[in-house]
Amino acid sequence: MEEKTDIAKKHLIQRALVDSGMHEQNLTIGDDVLRDIILSYTRESGVRQLERTINKLCSKAARELVEN
């Protein structure tokens, strides 16, 4: 759990924000949200599904930002 959280904070979130064209000011993923994502949406020992889920979250947030 702690390793996935560290990897997500240091690498996955930053990459997903850049890929979706957003900045850290547009979307902040808190520790409690990240913990819920890890516990509820990822069942594997690696971080591939976590990366997909974070990418999906950033894409939806970018779409909402553009539409509104």
C-alpha positions in Angstrom: 0.0 0.0 0.0 2.7 2.5 1.0 4.8 1.6 -2.1 1.9 2.1 -4.4 1.1 5.4 -2.8 4.7 6.6 -3.2 4.9 5.5 -6.8 1.6 7.2 -7.6 2.7 10.5 -6.0 6.1 10.6 -7.5 5.4 9.3 -11.0 1.9 8.2 -12.0 0.0 11.4 -11.1 2.5 13.7 -12.7 2.6 11.7 -15.9 -1.2 11.5 -16.1 -1.6 15.2 -15.6 0.9 15.9 -18.4 -0.8 13.4 -20.7 -4.2 14.9 -20.1 -2.9 18.5 -20.6 -3.6 19.6 -17.1 -1.5 21.2 -14.3 -1.3 20.5 -10.6 -3.4 23.6 -10.0 -6.3 22.1 -11.9 -6.5 18.7 -10.1 -5.2 17.6 -6.8 -5.5 14.0 -5.7 -5.3 13.8 -1.9 -3.9 10.9 0.1 -7.3 9.7 1.2 -8.6 9.6 -2.4 -5.4 7.8 -3.5 -5.8 5.3 -0.7 -9.4 4.7 -1.8 -8.4 4.2 -5.4 -5.7 1.7 -4.4 -8.0 -0.3 -2.1 -11.2 -0.2 -4.2 -10.0 -0.2 -7.8 -6.7 -2.1 -7.9 -6.5 -5.8 -7.1 -3.0 -6.6 -8.5 0.3 -6.4 -6.9 1.7 -4.1 -9.5 0.7 -0.6 -10.5 -0.6 -1.0 -14.0 -4.3 -0.9 -13.0 -3.6 2.0 -10.7 -2.0 3.9 -13.6 -5.0 3.2 -15.8 -7.4 4.4 -13.1 -5.4 7.6 -12.4 -5.2 8.3 -16.2 -9.0 7.9 -16.5 -9.6 10.2 -13.5 -7.3 12.9 -15.1 -9.0 12.5 -18.5 -12.4 13.0 -17.0 -11.3 16.0 -15.0 -9.7 17.6 -18.1 -13.0 17.0 -20.1 -15.0 18.6 -17.3 -12.6 21.6 -17.2 -12.9 22.1 -21.0 -16.7 21.7 -21.0 -17.3 24.1 -18.2 
